[in-house]
Amino acid sequence: MTARAKRGAGKAGARASGEARAVESASAAGSKASGGAKKRAGAAGGLAKAKTNGRRHVVVTAGPTREWVDPVRYISNVSSGKMGFAVAAAAAERGWRVTLVAGPVRLETPAGVERVDVESAREMLAAVGSAFRRADAIVMAAAVADWRPARRLAGKWRAKDGGTERTTLELVRNPDVLATVARRKGRRAVIAFALETGDGERRARAKLVRKNADFIVLNDDSALNRERATVTILGRDGSARRLERRAKREVAEALVDLLDRHGDLAR
């Protein structure tokens, strides 16, 4: 797990116990996932398909998740969300209906994109599961925390007060968001991401099969918080396409090309 604990600043009292924020689903019934996250939507443009108001529908995830240790500390990672936001923007411009499920990032919502803000891995699973039920594709660009604290402390963790030089934080595994929703994908397109620092292609191809994805985007830590990235797009058919030091928007366009082709074949 590439996670680190961060010390928060300022007031934390307004956070509810259990989960910090919950997801407000965009379902027709308007039902809320636990706790009430905020949804922001923009106007959208359109291609033709009868399923969702005449347009194909893609779910895109972006950014990190946060898993709270206590009111002022959490486990997270340094994902900026830029890649996922670029995919959402490119898909919307092509006429896709886009639901963007975003972790805690400070990025503007792309024009024509419906945005659902979440914080934890379990909140992301709830939001993605709800949106993917009525979608044609998913691009899972978020960096979801693999682990979370076994329990969230109600007060500040004061392990150092005992004078010890070491302490232990018990972690439990988070749900696998992509594997859970892709299990019943049928003919729908699934694009995953894999950030690897060693033996990358072998690990990414194994993840491609394990997650039931059609494509997986392999990159490394040089892409984090950068405007450009070098990626290899691996296909379930054994294909591989390498894009060297491309703007993330260019990578996003290549991924939307795959969505367009997959959607045409699935008709």
PyMOL commands that set and color helices and strands:
alter all, ss='L'
color gray80, all
select helices_A, chain A and resi 82-93+121-132+159-162+177-182+200-210+221-223+248-266
alter helices_A, ss='H'
color red, helices_A
select strands_A, chain A and resi 4-7+39-41+57-62+67-70+73-76+97-102+113-117+137-140+147-149+171-173+189-195+215-219+228-235+240-247
alter strands_A, ss='S'
color yellow, strands_A
deselect
rebuild
show_as cartoon
